[in-house]
Amino acid sequence: MPVTLETFAASLFNWELPVLDQFLGFGQIIIADLVLSGDNALIIGMAAAGLAPDLRKKAILYGMVIAAVLRVVFAIVATKLLGIPGIYFIGGILLFWVCWRLFSEIRERVDEQAEHALEAAADDNEGYTGPPKRSLSSALISITIADVSMSLDNVLAVAAIADGDTRQLVFGLGLAIVLMAFAATMIMKLLAKYPWISWAGLAVLLYVSADMLYRGVFDERTGILALIT
């Protein structure tokens, strides 16, 4: 059996591999979902700050719900697609691109920008304070359009970690979604104050990317070598 993160931890802590595999999978999904949520939170905060104060909290809450629903739907679809021969190779390459994007976001302190945007949206004295010039529905449409494009990296990461386990996928995403829906500002504060959390998330994604690319080449069922031999 090849040495993986799961087999190493199982031997280290003397845990049963299936239980440990589920535990690590849930943890990786939650970490990946949270560290990749900065750009979504930034867009939601900026869109909400442009509304009248009495609509901002609704925009933030509904915006998080929209982002959550999109992630779950896309992730389930992506998980089903992982059975297609050659898709792991393509997914591994794309996931390395996601890692590069996350690296750039960490360097650009996107989490700190998201924190300030959410705080501004929650403060009645900041952002737009005049009479309503934009409806809540128009703001949510803008948020949805942005979420469709920006949720794809998150979806690819969690689908790769879940590796076909829909229960693990839904549970991990569900917990992260609850955290983002009710504690988005606090999470952004935490990520901004302790950047090592984002760096740890990047390390997890790099590991998943490398594993996915390896399987995309050498897996007997879905690897590209199996397709050409």
Phi and psi restraints in degrees (value plus and minus 20) as a CYANA .aco file:
   2 PRO   PHI     -85.4   -45.4
   2 PRO   PSI     129.6   169.6
   3 VAL   PHI    -100.5   -60.5
   3 VAL   PSI     100.1   140.1
   4 THR   PHI    -143.0  -103.0
   4 THR   PSI     155.4   195.4
   5 LEU   PHI     -77.6   -37.6
   5 LEU   PSI     -59.3   -19.3
   6 GLU   PHI     -88.1   -48.1
   6 GLU   PSI     -66.7   -26.7
   7 THR   PHI     -87.8   -47.8
   7 THR   PSI     -55.9   -15.9
   8 PHE   PHI     -84.3   -44.3
   8 PHE   PSI     -67.7   -27.7
   9 ALA   PHI     -86.2   -46.2
   9 ALA   PSI     -55.3   -15.3
  10 ALA   PHI     -83.1   -43.1
  10 ALA   PSI     -62.8   -22.8
  11 SER   PHI     -91.1   -51.1
  11 SER   PSI     -52.9   -12.9
  12 LEU   PHI     -89.2   -49.2
  12 LEU   PSI     -63.1   -23.1
  13 PHE   PHI    -123.0   -83.0
  13 PHE   PSI     -19.0    21.0
  14 ASN   PHI      38.5    78.5
  14 ASN   PSI      22.5    62.5
  15 TRP   PHI    -120.4   -80.4
  15 TRP   PSI     136.8   176.8
  16 GLU   PHI     -89.1   -49.1
  16 GLU   PSI     114.0   154.0
  17 LEU   PHI     -79.4   -39.4
  17 LEU   PSI     -65.2   -25.2
  18 PRO   PHI     -79.3   -39.3
  18 PRO   PSI     -60.6   -20.6
  19 VAL   PHI     -86.3   -46.3
  19 VAL   PSI     -64.8   -24.8
  20 LEU   PHI     -85.2   -45.2
  20 LEU   PSI     -59.3   -19.3
  21 ASP   PHI     -80.0   -40.0
  21 ASP   PSI     -62.8   -22.8
  22 GLN   PHI     -84.6   -44.6
  22 GLN   PSI     -64.4   -24.4
  23 PHE   PHI     -81.3   -41.3
  23 PHE   PSI     -68.4   -28.4
  24 LEU   PHI     -86.3   -46.3
  24 LEU   PSI     -56.7   -16.7
  25 GLY   PHI     -82.2   -42.2
  25 GLY   PSI     -66.5   -26.5
  26 PHE   PHI     -79.3   -39.3
  26 PHE   PSI     -66.5   -26.5
  27 GLY   PHI     -82.8   -42.8
  27 GLY   PSI     -62.7   -22.7
  28 GLN   PHI     -84.7   -44.7
  28 GLN   PSI     -60.4   -20.4
  29 ILE   PHI     -83.9   -43.9
  29 ILE   PSI     -64.9   -24.9
  30 ILE   PHI     -82.9   -42.9
  30 ILE   PSI     -66.1   -26.1
  31 ILE   PHI     -81.2   -41.2
  31 ILE   PSI     -68.2   -28.2
  32 ALA   PHI     -81.3   -41.3
  32 ALA   PSI     -62.2   -22.2
  33 ASP   PHI     -83.8   -43.8
  33 ASP   PSI     -61.2   -21.2
  34 LEU   PHI     -93.6   -53.6
  34 LEU   PSI     -64.3   -24.3
  35 VAL   PHI     -92.4   -52.4
  35 VAL   PSI     -39.4     0.6
  36 LEU   PHI    -114.8   -74.8
  36 LEU   PSI     -14.6    25.4
  37 SER   PHI    -111.4   -71.4
  37 SER   PSI     -22.8    17.2
  38 GLY   PHI     -81.4   -41.4
  38 GLY   PSI     -64.1   -24.1
  39 ASP   PHI     -87.2   -47.2
  39 ASP   PSI     -56.6   -16.6
  40 ASN   PHI     -83.0   -43.0
  40 ASN   PSI     -66.0   -26.0
  41 ALA   PHI     -83.1   -43.1
  41 ALA   PSI     -56.6   -16.6
  42 LEU   PHI     -84.4   -44.4
  42 LEU   PSI     -66.5   -26.5
  43 ILE   PHI     -83.0   -43.0
  43 ILE   PSI     -64.1   -24.1
  44 ILE   PHI     -82.7   -42.7
  44 ILE   PSI     -64.6   -24.6
  45 GLY   PHI     -83.3   -43.3
  45 GLY   PSI     -62.5   -22.5
  46 MET   PHI     -86.5   -46.5
  46 MET   PSI     -60.6   -20.6
  47 ALA   PHI     -86.4   -46.4
  47 ALA   PSI     -60.7   -20.7
  48 ALA   PHI     -87.9   -47.9
  48 ALA   PSI     -56.3   -16.3
  49 ALA   PHI     -85.3   -45.3
  49 ALA   PSI     -40.5    -0.5
  50 GLY   PHI    -104.7   -64.7
  50 GLY   PSI     -20.9    19.1
  51 LEU   PHI    -116.3   -76.3
  51 LEU   PSI     147.3   187.3
  52 ALA   PHI     -84.1   -44.1
  52 ALA   PSI     128.9   168.9
  53 PRO   PHI     -72.5   -32.5
  53 PRO   PSI     -56.0   -16.0
  54 ASP   PHI     -93.3   -53.3
  54 ASP   PSI     -29.9    10.1
  55 LEU   PHI    -124.7   -84.7
  55 LEU   PSI     -29.6    10.4
  56 ARG   PHI     -87.3   -47.3
  56 ARG   PSI     -65.4   -25.4
  57 LYS   PHI     -82.1   -42.1
  57 LYS   PSI     -58.4   -18.4
  58 LYS   PHI     -84.1   -44.1
  58 LYS   PSI     -61.6   -21.6
  59 ALA   PHI     -83.3   -43.3
  59 ALA   PSI     -61.4   -21.4
  60 ILE   PHI     -84.4   -44.4
  60 ILE   PSI     -67.6   -27.6
  61 LEU   PHI     -83.4   -43.4
  61 LEU   PSI     -71.0   -31.0
  62 TYR   PHI     -85.3   -45.3
  62 TYR   PSI     -55.4   -15.4
  63 GLY   PHI     -83.2   -43.2
  63 GLY   PSI     -60.8   -20.8
  64 MET   PHI     -85.3   -45.3
  64 MET   PSI     -60.3   -20.3
  65 VAL   PHI     -83.7   -43.7
  65 VAL   PSI     -63.5   -23.5
  66 ILE   PHI     -80.6   -40.6
  66 ILE   PSI     -66.6   -26.6
  67 ALA   PHI     -80.3   -40.3
  67 ALA   PSI     -59.2   -19.2
  68 ALA   PHI     -84.8   -44.8
  68 ALA   PSI     -67.8   -27.8
  69 VAL   PHI     -82.2   -42.2
  69 VAL   PSI     -63.5   -23.5
  70 LEU   PHI     -81.0   -41.0
  70 LEU   PSI     -61.2   -21.2
  71 ARG   PHI     -84.2   -44.2
  71 ARG   PSI     -64.4   -24.4
  72 VAL   PHI     -83.8   -43.8
  72 VAL   PSI     -68.1   -28.1
  73 VAL   PHI     -82.3   -42.3
  73 VAL   PSI     -69.2   -29.2
  74 PHE   PHI     -83.6   -43.6
  74 PHE   PSI     -59.2   -19.2
  75 ALA   PHI     -87.4   -47.4
  75 ALA   PSI     -59.8   -19.8
  76 ILE   PHI     -83.7   -43.7
  76 ILE   PSI     -62.5   -22.5
  77 VAL   PHI     -82.6   -42.6
  77 VAL   PSI     -64.7   -24.7
  78 ALA   PHI     -82.8   -42.8
  78 ALA   PSI     -57.8   -17.8
  79 THR   PHI     -82.1   -42.1
  79 THR   PSI     -61.3   -21.3
  80 LYS   PHI     -85.3   -45.3
  80 LYS   PSI     -54.5   -14.5
  81 LEU   PHI     -91.2   -51.2
  81 LEU   PSI     -40.1    -0.1
  82 LEU   PHI     -85.9   -45.9
  82 LEU   PSI     -32.6     7.4
  83 GLY   PHI    -100.1   -60.1
  83 GLY   PSI     -29.1    10.9
  84 ILE   PHI     -94.6   -54.6
  84 ILE   PSI     109.2   149.2
  85 PRO   PHI     -76.0   -36.0
  85 PRO   PSI     113.3   153.3
  86 GLY   PHI      69.1   109.1
  86 GLY   PSI     -32.5     7.5
  87 ILE   PHI     -92.2   -52.2
  87 ILE   PSI     -49.0    -9.0
  88 TYR   PHI     -85.3   -45.3
  88 TYR   PSI     -57.7   -17.7
  89 PHE   PHI     -83.1   -43.1
  89 PHE   PSI     -67.7   -27.7
  90 ILE   PHI     -83.5   -43.5
  90 ILE   PSI     -64.1   -24.1
  91 GLY   PHI     -82.4   -42.4
  91 GLY   PSI     -58.3   -18.3
  92 GLY   PHI     -82.5   -42.5
  92 GLY   PSI     -62.7   -22.7
  93 ILE   PHI     -83.8   -43.8
  93 ILE   PSI     -64.7   -24.7
  94 LEU   PHI     -84.0   -44.0
  94 LEU   PSI     -55.7   -15.7
  95 LEU   PHI     -89.6   -49.6
  95 LEU   PSI     -52.6   -12.6
  96 PHE   PHI     -83.8   -43.8
  96 PHE   PSI     -55.2   -15.2
  97 TRP   PHI     -84.9   -44.9
  97 TRP   PSI     -59.3   -19.3
  98 VAL   PHI     -80.3   -40.3
  98 VAL   PSI     -61.8   -21.8
  99 CYS   PHI     -81.1   -41.1
  99 CYS   PSI     -59.9   -19.9
 100 TRP   PHI     -85.0   -45.0
 100 TRP   PSI     -60.8   -20.8
 101 ARG   PHI     -82.7   -42.7
 101 ARG   PSI     -63.9   -23.9
 102 LEU   PHI     -84.1   -44.1
 102 LEU   PSI     -60.9   -20.9
 103 PHE   PHI     -78.6   -38.6
 103 PHE   PSI     -63.5   -23.5
 104 SER   PHI     -85.3   -45.3
 104 SER   PSI     -60.2   -20.2
 105 GLU   PHI     -85.7   -45.7
 105 GLU   PSI     -58.3   -18.3
 106 ILE   PHI     -83.6   -43.6
 106 ILE   PSI     -63.4   -23.4
 107 ARG   PHI     -87.0   -47.0
 107 ARG   PSI     -53.7   -13.7
 108 GLU   PHI    -106.8   -66.8
 108 GLU   PSI     -19.2    20.8
 109 ARG   PHI      36.4    76.4
 109 ARG   PSI      28.6    68.6
 110 VAL   PHI     -82.9   -42.9
 110 VAL   PSI     -56.5   -16.5
 111 ASP   PHI     -81.7   -41.7
 111 ASP   PSI     -57.8   -17.8
 112 GLU   PHI     -87.0   -47.0
 112 GLU   PSI     -60.3   -20.3
 113 GLN   PHI     -83.8   -43.8
 113 GLN   PSI     -60.8   -20.8
 114 ALA   PHI     -84.3   -44.3
 114 ALA   PSI     -60.0   -20.0
 115 GLU   PHI     -78.8   -38.8
 115 GLU   PSI     -67.7   -27.7
 116 HIS   PHI     -85.5   -45.5
 116 HIS   PSI     -57.9   -17.9
 117 ALA   PHI     -85.3   -45.3
 117 ALA   PSI     -62.9   -22.9
 118 LEU   PHI     -87.9   -47.9
 118 LEU   PSI     -58.6   -18.6
 119 GLU   PHI     -85.9   -45.9
 119 GLU   PSI     -60.3   -20.3
 120 ALA   PHI     -84.4   -44.4
 120 ALA   PSI     -59.4   -19.4
 121 ALA   PHI     -87.6   -47.6
 121 ALA   PSI     -50.2   -10.2
 122 ALA   PHI    -103.4   -63.4
 122 ALA   PSI     -33.4     6.6
 123 ASP   PHI    -115.2   -75.2
 123 ASP   PSI      98.3   138.3
 124 ASP   PHI     -84.6   -44.6
 124 ASP   PSI     -37.6     2.4
 125 ASN   PHI    -114.5   -74.5
 125 ASN   PSI     -22.8    17.2
 126 GLU   PHI    -136.1   -96.1
 126 GLU   PSI     150.8   190.8
 127 GLY   PHI      49.5    89.5
 127 GLY   PSI    -177.0  -137.0
 128 TYR   PHI     -99.2   -59.2
 128 TYR   PSI     107.0   147.0
 129 THR   PHI    -142.5  -102.5
 129 THR   PSI     -13.7    26.3
 130 GLY   PHI    -103.4   -63.4
 130 GLY   PSI    -189.8  -149.8
 131 PRO   PHI     -84.8   -44.8
 131 PRO   PSI     133.3   173.3
 132 PRO   PHI     -75.6   -35.6
 132 PRO   PSI     105.5   145.5
 133 LYS   PHI    -141.1  -101.1
 133 LYS   PSI     -19.4    20.6
 134 ARG   PHI    -168.5  -128.5
 134 ARG   PSI     115.6   155.6
 135 SER   PHI    -102.7   -62.7
 135 SER   PSI     140.3   180.3
 136 LEU   PHI     -81.1   -41.1
 136 LEU   PSI     -60.4   -20.4
 137 SER   PHI     -83.4   -43.4
 137 SER   PSI     -59.6   -19.6
 138 SER   PHI     -86.4   -46.4
 138 SER   PSI     -56.6   -16.6
 139 ALA   PHI     -86.2   -46.2
 139 ALA   PSI     -60.9   -20.9
 140 LEU   PHI     -87.8   -47.8
 140 LEU   PSI     -53.2   -13.2
 141 ILE   PHI     -83.2   -43.2
 141 ILE   PSI     -63.4   -23.4
 142 SER   PHI     -82.6   -42.6
 142 SER   PSI     -62.2   -22.2
 143 ILE   PHI     -83.0   -43.0
 143 ILE   PSI     -62.4   -22.4
 144 THR   PHI     -83.7   -43.7
 144 THR   PSI     -64.3   -24.3
 145 ILE   PHI     -80.8   -40.8
 145 ILE   PSI     -63.2   -23.2
 146 ALA   PHI     -86.8   -46.8
 146 ALA   PSI     -59.5   -19.5
 147 ASP   PHI     -85.6   -45.6
 147 ASP   PSI     -54.7   -14.7
 148 VAL   PHI     -78.6   -38.6
 148 VAL   PSI     -63.4   -23.4
 149 SER   PHI     -98.7   -58.7
 149 SER   PSI     -56.3   -16.3
 150 MET   PHI    -108.9   -68.9
 150 MET   PSI     -30.1     9.9
 151 SER   PHI    -106.0   -66.0
 151 SER   PSI     -32.3     7.7
 152 LEU   PHI     -84.9   -44.9
 152 LEU   PSI     -58.2   -18.2
 153 ASP   PHI     -85.5   -45.5
 153 ASP   PSI     -61.5   -21.5
 154 ASN   PHI     -82.7   -42.7
 154 ASN   PSI     -63.2   -23.2
 155 VAL   PHI     -81.8   -41.8
 155 VAL   PSI     -65.6   -25.6
 156 LEU   PHI     -80.9   -40.9
 156 LEU   PSI     -62.5   -22.5
 157 ALA   PHI     -84.1   -44.1
 157 ALA   PSI     -70.2   -30.2
 158 VAL   PHI     -91.7   -51.7
 158 VAL   PSI     -51.6   -11.6
 159 ALA   PHI     -86.8   -46.8
 159 ALA   PSI     -58.6   -18.6
 160 ALA   PHI     -86.3   -46.3
 160 ALA   PSI     -60.1   -20.1
 161 ILE   PHI     -87.5   -47.5
 161 ILE   PSI     -63.9   -23.9
 162 ALA   PHI     -85.2   -45.2
 162 ALA   PSI     -52.1   -12.1
 163 ASP   PHI      32.4    72.4
 163 ASP   PSI      28.6    68.6
 164 GLY   PHI      70.6   110.6
 164 GLY   PSI     -27.2    12.8
 165 ASP   PHI    -107.6   -67.6
 165 ASP   PSI      76.0   116.0
 166 THR   PHI     -83.6   -43.6
 166 THR   PSI     -56.8   -16.8
 167 ARG   PHI     -82.3   -42.3
 167 ARG   PSI     -65.2   -25.2
 168 GLN   PHI     -83.6   -43.6
 168 GLN   PSI     -61.0   -21.0
 169 LEU   PHI     -81.4   -41.4
 169 LEU   PSI     -72.1   -32.1
 170 VAL   PHI     -85.9   -45.9
 170 VAL   PSI     -61.5   -21.5
 171 PHE   PHI     -85.2   -45.2
 171 PHE   PSI     -68.2   -28.2
 172 GLY   PHI     -82.4   -42.4
 172 GLY   PSI     -65.6   -25.6
 173 LEU   PHI     -85.0   -45.0
 173 LEU   PSI     -60.9   -20.9
 174 GLY   PHI     -79.3   -39.3
 174 GLY   PSI     -64.7   -24.7
 175 LEU   PHI     -85.5   -45.5
 175 LEU   PSI     -63.6   -23.6
 176 ALA   PHI     -84.7   -44.7
 176 ALA   PSI     -55.8   -15.8
 177 ILE   PHI     -85.0   -45.0
 177 ILE   PSI     -64.4   -24.4
 178 VAL   PHI     -79.1   -39.1
 178 VAL   PSI     -63.6   -23.6
 179 LEU   PHI     -82.4   -42.4
 179 LEU   PSI     -63.0   -23.0
 180 MET   PHI     -90.1   -50.1
 180 MET   PSI     -55.7   -15.7
 181 ALA   PHI     -87.7   -47.7
 181 ALA   PSI     -56.6   -16.6
 182 PHE   PHI    -130.1   -90.1
 182 PHE   PSI     -27.3    12.7
 183 ALA   PHI    -165.0  -125.0
 183 ALA   PSI      15.8    55.8
 184 ALA   PHI     -80.0   -40.0
 184 ALA   PSI     -67.4   -27.4
 185 THR   PHI     -82.8   -42.8
 185 THR   PSI     -62.4   -22.4
 186 MET   PHI     -83.2   -43.2
 186 MET   PSI     -60.5   -20.5
 187 ILE   PHI     -85.2   -45.2
 187 ILE   PSI     -63.5   -23.5
 188 MET   PHI     -83.8   -43.8
 188 MET   PSI     -56.8   -16.8
 189 LYS   PHI     -81.6   -41.6
 189 LYS   PSI     -64.6   -24.6
 190 LEU   PHI     -83.2   -43.2
 190 LEU   PSI     -65.0   -25.0
 191 LEU   PHI     -87.9   -47.9
 191 LEU   PSI     -54.7   -14.7
 192 ALA   PHI     -91.5   -51.5
 192 ALA   PSI     -56.9   -16.9
 193 LYS   PHI     -97.8   -57.8
 193 LYS   PSI     -54.0   -14.0
 194 TYR   PHI    -142.1  -102.1
 194 TYR   PSI      60.3   100.3
 195 PRO   PHI     -80.5   -40.5
 195 PRO   PSI     -40.6    -0.6
 196 TRP   PHI     -81.9   -41.9
 196 TRP   PSI     -44.6    -4.6
 197 ILE   PHI     -84.5   -44.5
 197 ILE   PSI     -63.9   -23.9
 198 SER   PHI     -86.4   -46.4
 198 SER   PSI     -57.7   -17.7
 199 TRP   PHI     -85.0   -45.0
 199 TRP   PSI     -57.8   -17.8
 200 ALA   PHI     -84.2   -44.2
 200 ALA   PSI     -60.6   -20.6
 201 GLY   PHI     -82.5   -42.5
 201 GLY   PSI     -58.7   -18.7
 202 LEU   PHI     -83.3   -43.3
 202 LEU   PSI     -59.9   -19.9
 203 ALA   PHI     -82.6   -42.6
 203 ALA   PSI     -60.9   -20.9
 204 VAL   PHI     -81.1   -41.1
 204 VAL   PSI     -65.2   -25.2
 205 LEU   PHI     -86.9   -46.9
 205 LEU   PSI     -55.5   -15.5
 206 LEU   PHI     -84.2   -44.2
 206 LEU   PSI     -61.1   -21.1
 207 TYR   PHI     -82.2   -42.2
 207 TYR   PSI     -66.3   -26.3
 208 VAL   PHI     -83.2   -43.2
 208 VAL   PSI     -59.5   -19.5
 209 SER   PHI     -82.1   -42.1
 209 SER   PSI     -66.7   -26.7
 210 ALA   PHI     -83.9   -43.9
 210 ALA   PSI     -62.6   -22.6
 211 ASP   PHI     -83.9   -43.9
 211 ASP   PSI     -62.0   -22.0
 212 MET   PHI     -84.8   -44.8
 212 MET   PSI     -61.7   -21.7
 213 LEU   PHI     -87.3   -47.3
 213 LEU   PSI     -60.5   -20.5
 214 TYR   PHI     -80.0   -40.0
 214 TYR   PSI     -67.7   -27.7
 215 ARG   PHI     -86.8   -46.8
 215 ARG   PSI     -52.3   -12.3
 216 GLY   PHI     -85.4   -45.4
 216 GLY   PSI     -41.1    -1.1
 217 VAL   PHI    -118.1   -78.1
 217 VAL   PSI     -65.7   -25.7
 218 PHE   PHI    -126.1   -86.1
 218 PHE   PSI     -30.2     9.8
 219 ASP   PHI     -80.3   -40.3
 219 ASP   PSI     116.9   156.9
 220 GLU   PHI     -86.9   -46.9
 220 GLU   PSI     -45.5    -5.5
 221 ARG   PHI    -119.5   -79.5
 221 ARG   PSI     -62.0   -22.0
 222 THR   PHI    -138.3   -98.3
 222 THR   PSI     -21.6    18.4
 223 GLY   PHI     -93.9   -53.9
 223 GLY   PSI     132.4   172.4
 224 ILE   PHI     -89.2   -49.2
 224 ILE   PSI     -46.7    -6.7
 225 LEU   PHI     -84.9   -44.9
 225 LEU   PSI     -55.1   -15.1
 226 ALA   PHI     -88.3   -48.3
 226 ALA   PSI     -45.0    -5.0
 227 LEU   PHI     -99.6   -59.6
 227 LEU   PSI     -49.1    -9.1
 228 ILE   PHI    -120.6   -80.6
 228 ILE   PSI     -23.3    16.7
